[in-house]
């Protein structure tokens, strides 16, 4: 997101100084003339639209992972879930070696 102020950064300072120096009534007229020249602009980048589109795609994907988790949870609760210790050890070593190489 990009917010622009059209180069009128000094507007607030001018308004405060005018109000302090000339009193409330003249400050009000200065405020109206200064605020007419201020043009703010907000521009939302195209990346936001792309992110929203990708979020929608992710949300529409099938929940195969949730089904796998549910089946493993059921196996653990029933006591039929078996862990292959060698496969776990290999995966841990492989991960560690890759981390060191990269």
Secondary structure, 3 states (H helix, E strand, C coil): CEEECCCCCCHHHHHHHHHHHHCHHHHHHHHHHHHHHCCCEEECCHHHHHHHHHHHHHHHCCCHHHHHHHHHHHHHHHCCCCCCHHHHHHHHHHHHHHHHHC
